[in-house]
Amino acid sequence: MATYLSGIQPSGLPHLGNYFGAIRQHIELPKGGGEHFYFIADYHALTTSRDAAKLRESVREVAVTYMALGLDTERATFFRQSDVPEVCELAWLLSTVTGMGLLERAVSYRDKIERGIAATVGLFTYPALMSADILAYDSNLVPVGVDQKQHVEIARDMAQSFNATYGETFVLPEVQVSPTPKVPGIDGQKMSKSYGNSIWIFETGKPLKKLVGQILTDSRAPEEPKDPAGVLLVDFLRLFVAPTELADWEERIRKGGEGAPGYGHLKMRVIECIEETFQSARARRAELLADPAEVDRVLQRGAERARARARATRDRALRNCGLR
């Protein structure tokens, strides 16, 4: 039976890139069977977060977002990373057999340093903790965005080093890349809160209209024929509309002339899509925010399941390396 593991870092309001790149896949996968472990990576958030109240709020927002969007918490184990301290023990055990060069090659570390994030020990050893997250639950499939693929490769390398040293201990995971590998931001770069180009999943009304209005366009007239591949608004529509509708928009843009849509028409359709897609989840989110005890209950139940599995893996690793 397949066992899936993935996580999302609580760093503000989840945006459309989070939804199409990860959250939607996490919600749909449990319907196909197997075991599923999804966690809110609050330990990881400490590499950049220095505001305790804001971090607690962000964790709550991620939990409410998943639940509002329809994650089946009976089929999927959903929990806070910090409620499973065994992952920190596993991270240390893995680090004792991991060469410095492996961590030095981590792309995420270099990227964050270039963006001005302090070069702390925690940021450098981030991949060791992420590897522990992946390996703690004997997961064999890790659904992630394409930019997270290296973390799974590092987890495999660490597991292989430990297994070679102490005998078979950890399951070697495989990557399952999201079918939507990249979601553009309003400026055309990858959507990211750190780039200031994101659209919150539950944005609505005038704030949504303002953000969509800022999606990058050029000065070409509507009737001028254009390659749809060069129109950023088409990339946004592709996330939401059926293939037949998308093909119609692309044909009209490509053909140009009197019936061609202007950028204003495309923006209005993007707004409609976002409003319609998340309308029911938006209402469910409001209900959950008004009932924090229900959210806490779900996370606590998930933590109990997750910790039982992680404890078994931790104990196996301790025995094999001579600490039990």
KEDRENKOL-283891 format. One line per 3 residues: their letters; for each residue x, y, z of C-alpha. Coordinates in Angstrom, 2 decimals, decimal comma. Example, Ala and Ser with C-alpha at 12.3 -4.5 7.8 and 13.67 -1.06 7.14 Angstrom:
! KEDRENKOL-283891
AS = 12,30:-4,50:7,80 ~ 13,67:-1,06:7,14
! end
This chain:
! KEDRENKOL-283891
MAT = 0,00:0,00:0,00 ~ 1,31:3,43:-0,96 ~ 2,12:5,87:1,83
YLS = 2,15:9,56:0,92 ~ 3,83:12,37:2,86 ~ 3,94:16,08:2,19
GIQ = 3,96:19,35:4,11 ~ 3,34:23,04:3,72 ~ 5,16:25,81:5,55
PSG = 3,00:28,35:7,42 ~ 4,25:31,66:6,08 ~ 1,21:33,86:5,76
LPH = -1,95:33,40:3,73 ~ -1,89:30,38:1,35 ~ -2,07:31,56:-2,26
LGN = -3,12:30,15:-5,63 ~ 0,37:28,76:-6,19 ~ 0,08:26,76:-2,96
YFG = -3,34:25,51:-4,00 ~ -2,59:24,37:-7,54 ~ 0,97:23,30:-6,78
AIR = 0,27:21,24:-3,66 ~ -2,95:21,62:-1,68 ~ -5,31:20,45:-4,41
QHI = -3,23:17,33:-4,96 ~ -3,13:16,63:-1,21 ~ -6,92:16,85:-1,03
ELP = -7,57:14,63:-4,05 ~ -5,01:11,87:-3,40 ~ -6,69:10,28:-0,33
KGG = -9,75:9,51:-2,45 ~ -7,63:6,97:-4,34 ~ -6,64:4,93:-1,29
GEH = -3,35:4,44:0,53 ~ -2,06:6,16:3,65 ~ -1,62:9,94:3,69
FYF = 0,35:12,15:6,08 ~ 0,17:15,92:5,59 ~ 1,76:18,29:8,06
IAD = 2,05:22,00:8,76 ~ 5,80:22,63:8,85 ~ 6,02:25,01:11,82
YHA = 9,50:23,84:12,88 ~ 10,72:24,79:9,41 ~ 9,03:28,18:9,65
LTT = 11,39:29,12:12,49 ~ 14,22:29,55:9,97 ~ 12,54:32,79:8,86
SRD = 9,79:33,63:11,38 ~ 10,63:35,76:14,42 ~ 7,09:36,67:15,46
AAK = 5,48:34,05:17,73 ~ 1,94:35,43:17,48 ~ 2,13:35,69:13,72
LRE = 3,44:32,12:13,42 ~ 0,57:30,77:15,52 ~ -1,87:32,69:13,31
SVR = -0,24:31,33:10,14 ~ -0,43:27,74:11,41 ~ -4,12:28,21:12,13
EVA = -4,68:29,71:8,68 ~ -3,05:26,74:6,92 ~ -5,09:24,27:8,98
VTY = -8,35:26,10:8,26 ~ -7,48:26,39:4,57 ~ -6,98:22,64:4,13
MAL = -10,14:21,82:6,04 ~ -12,23:24,43:4,24 ~ -11,06:23,19:0,86
GLD = -12,22:19,68:1,69 ~ -9,34:17,60:3,04 ~ -10,84:14,38:4,41
TER = -9,17:14,22:7,83 ~ -10,52:10,71:8,40 ~ -8,60:9,35:5,41
ATF = -5,61:11,69:5,73 ~ -3,52:12,26:8,84 ~ -3,26:16,04:9,18
FRQ = -1,08:17,52:11,92 ~ 1,41:20,11:13,14 ~ 5,03:19,14:12,65
SDV = 5,96:20,37:16,14 ~ 3,50:17,91:17,70 ~ 5,83:15,10:16,56
PEV = 9,18:15,79:18,29 ~ 10,55:12,44:17,10 ~ 11,38:14,07:13,76
CEL = 14,01:16,19:15,51 ~ 15,64:13,07:16,94 ~ 15,63:11,46:13,50
AWL = 17,12:14,59:11,96 ~ 20,08:14,32:14,35 ~ 20,58:10,62:13,64
LST = 20,53:11,28:9,89 ~ 22,94:14,21:10,21 ~ 25,59:11,99:11,82
VTG = 25,97:10,01:8,58 ~ 25,53:12,89:6,13 ~ 28,43:14,63:4,43
MGL = 28,63:18,43:4,51 ~ 28,76:18,52:0,73 ~ 25,22:17,20:0,42
LER = 23,79:20,10:2,43 ~ 26,05:22,62:0,71 ~ 24,49:21,64:-2,62
AVS = 20,96:22,38:-1,42 ~ 19,45:24,91:-3,82 ~ 16,92:26,25:-1,30
YRD = 19,70:27,35:1,07 ~ 21,51:29,36:-1,60 ~ 18,25:30,87:-2,86
KIE = 17,21:32,06:0,59 ~ 20,63:33,52:1,33 ~ 20,48:35,45:-1,94
RGI = 17,09:36,84:-0,89 ~ 18,63:38,22:2,30 ~ 17,58:35,56:4,82
AAT = 20,12:35,14:7,64 ~ 22,51:32,21:7,19 ~ 21,65:30,39:10,41
VGL = 22,60:26,82:11,29 ~ 18,90:25,93:11,16 ~ 18,58:27,22:7,60
FTY = 21,67:25,25:6,55 ~ 20,49:22,00:8,16 ~ 16,91:22,50:6,97
PAL = 17,21:19,54:4,52 ~ 18,09:17,17:7,39 ~ 14,86:18,01:9,21
MSA = 12,90:17,77:5,98 ~ 14,46:14,36:5,35 ~ 13,36:13,27:8,82
DIL = 9,83:14,47:8,01 ~ 9,79:12,37:4,86 ~ 11,36:9,24:6,39
AYD = 9,59:9,23:9,76 ~ 6,35:7,75:8,39 ~ 7,82:5,14:6,02
SNL = 6,44:7,16:3,12 ~ 7,26:5,91:-0,35 ~ 5,62:8,71:-2,36
VPV = 6,12:12,43:-1,78 ~ 3,78:14,69:-3,78 ~ 5,56:18,04:-4,22
GVD = 6,09:20,86:-6,66 ~ 9,00:20,49:-9,06 ~ 11,06:23,00:-7,02
QKQ = 10,91:20,66:-4,02 ~ 12,23:17,64:-5,88 ~ 15,77:18,07:-4,55
HVE = 14,57:17,72:-0,96 ~ 13,27:14,23:-1,70 ~ 16,54:13,35:-3,44
IAR = 18,46:14,51:-0,35 ~ 16,18:12,42:1,87 ~ 16,97:9,37:-0,27
DMA = 20,71:10,06:-0,03 ~ 20,53:10,39:3,76 ~ 18,44:7,24:4,10
QSF = 20,83:5,29:1,92 ~ 23,81:6,48:3,99 ~ 22,12:5,44:7,22
NAT = 21,00:2,08:5,79 ~ 24,49:1,38:4,45 ~ 25,99:2,14:7,86
YGE = 23,48:0,47:10,19 ~ 21,38:-1,86:8,07 ~ 17,94:-1,47:6,51
TFV = 16,14:1,18:8,53 ~ 14,45:3,72:6,28 ~ 12,15:3,33:3,28
LPE = 13,50:5,12:0,20 ~ 10,86:7,60:-1,04 ~ 9,99:8,57:-4,61
VQV = 8,90:11,97:-5,92 ~ 5,40:12,51:-7,26 ~ 5,55:15,86:-9,06
SPT = 2,47:18,07:-9,05 ~ 0,57:18,14:-12,38 ~ 0,69:21,95:-12,07
PKV = 4,44:22,46:-11,57 ~ 4,46:26,27:-11,79 ~ 1,80:28,87:-11,07
PGI = 2,66:32,40:-12,23 ~ 2,40:35,42:-10,01 ~ 0,84:38,68:-11,13
DGQ = 4,27:39,78:-12,42 ~ 4,92:36,62:-14,44 ~ 7,48:35,12:-12,04
KMS = 6,64:32,07:-9,95 ~ 3,92:32,99:-7,46 ~ 5,48:33,48:-4,04
KSY = 4,68:35,49:-0,92 ~ 8,34:36,49:-0,73 ~ 8,08:38,05:-4,22
GNS = 4,97:40,03:-3,31 ~ 3,17:38,73:-6,41 ~ 0,64:36,30:-4,93
IWI = -3,15:36,09:-4,80 ~ -4,65:34,68:-1,61 ~ -6,88:31,65:-2,22
FET = -9,86:33,28:-0,49 ~ -9,41:36,81:-1,84 ~ -12,72:38,29:-2,94
GKP = -14,50:41,51:-3,91 ~ -12,57:44,74:-4,48 ~ -9,21:43,43:-3,16
LKK = -9,38:40,55:-5,68 ~ -10,34:42,90:-8,50 ~ -7,40:45,15:-7,63
LVG = -4,89:42,26:-7,62 ~ -6,11:40,75:-10,89 ~ -6,02:44,24:-12,37
QIL = -2,28:44,27:-11,64 ~ -1,55:41,11:-13,67 ~ 1,17:42,03:-16,15
TDS = -0,02:42,97:-19,66 ~ 1,34:45,02:-22,55 ~ -0,02:47,91:-24,60
RAP = -1,18:45,94:-27,65 ~ -4,72:46,61:-28,82 ~ -7,37:43,83:-28,49
EEP = -7,73:43,45:-32,27 ~ -4,00:42,83:-32,77 ~ -3,32:39,08:-33,26
KDP = -1,23:37,65:-30,43 ~ 0,39:34,38:-29,47 ~ -1,63:33,15:-26,42
AGV = 1,58:31,67:-25,00 ~ 2,80:35,21:-24,45 ~ -0,31:36,42:-22,63
LLV = 0,04:35,98:-18,86 ~ -3,72:36,17:-18,31 ~ -4,13:33,02:-20,41
DFL = -1,83:31,20:-17,97 ~ -4,20:32,19:-15,16 ~ -7,26:31,05:-17,11
RLF = -5,58:27,71:-17,80 ~ -5,69:26,99:-14,07 ~ -9,47:27,24:-13,92
VAP = -11,40:26,80:-17,17 ~ -12,27:23,68:-19,14 ~ -10,07:22,84:-22,16
TEL = -12,84:23,77:-24,59 ~ -13,25:27,23:-23,10 ~ -9,51:27,75:-22,97
ADW = -9,19:26,75:-26,63 ~ -11,88:29,31:-27,54 ~ -10,07:32,14:-25,72
EER = -6,76:31,18:-27,33 ~ -8,26:31,04:-30,82 ~ -9,85:34,48:-30,50
IRK = -6,62:35,96:-29,17 ~ -4,58:34,32:-31,93 ~ -6,98:35,45:-34,66
GGE = -7,39:39,04:-33,47 ~ -9,78:41,34:-35,25 ~ -13,15:42,68:-34,18
GAP = -14,16:39,74:-31,95 ~ -10,86:39,45:-30,09 ~ -11,04:39,86:-26,29
GYG = -9,24:42,72:-24,62 ~ -7,16:42,27:-21,50 ~ -10,06:43,70:-19,50
HLK = -12,31:40,85:-20,68 ~ -9,68:38,28:-19,69 ~ -9,25:39,86:-16,27
MRV = -12,99:39,79:-15,64 ~ -13,08:36,08:-16,48 ~ -10,14:35,37:-14,14
IEC = -11,97:37,19:-11,33 ~ -15,15:35,18:-11,99 ~ -13,18:31,93:-11,92
IEE = -11,52:32,68:-8,59 ~ -14,79:33,82:-7,00 ~ -16,71:30,76:-8,23
TFQ = -14,02:28,14:-7,54 ~ -13,56:29,05:-3,88 ~ -17,04:30,33:-3,00
SAR = -18,15:27,36:-0,88 ~ -14,72:26,93:0,71 ~ -14,73:30,62:1,62
ARR = -17,95:30,10:3,58 ~ -16,60:26,95:5,23 ~ -13,45:28,84:6,26
AEL = -15,57:31,40:8,10 ~ -17,32:28,59:9,99 ~ -14,03:27,00:11,02
LAD = -12,54:30,28:12,20 ~ -15,57:30,62:14,46 ~ -15,00:27,12:15,87
PAE = -11,30:26,86:16,80 ~ -11,95:23,87:19,06 ~ -12,87:21,77:16,00
VDR = -9,62:22,71:14,26 ~ -7,62:21,86:17,39 ~ -9,40:18,51:17,68
VLQ = -8,52:17,55:14,11 ~ -4,86:18,53:14,53 ~ -4,55:16,71:17,86
RGA = -6,05:13,53:16,47 ~ -3,71:13,72:13,50 ~ -0,72:14,27:15,78
ERA = -1,54:11,14:17,78 ~ -1,62:9,02:14,62 ~ 1,52:10,60:13,19
RAR = 3,48:10,35:16,42 ~ 2,74:6,63:16,79 ~ 4,23:6,01:13,35
ARA = 7,20:8,32:13,87 ~ 7,97:6,78:17,26 ~ 8,17:3,32:15,71
TRD = 10,57:4,59:13,04 ~ 12,65:6,44:15,65 ~ 12,91:3,36:17,85
RAL = 13,98:1,23:14,89 ~ 16,70:3,73:14,01 ~ 17,90:3,90:17,65
RNC = 18,13:0,11:17,89 ~ 20,02:-0,20:14,64 ~ 22,64:2,39:15,55
GLR = 23,14:1,01:19,07 ~ 21,18:3,45:21,25 ~ 18,58:0,88:22,31
! end
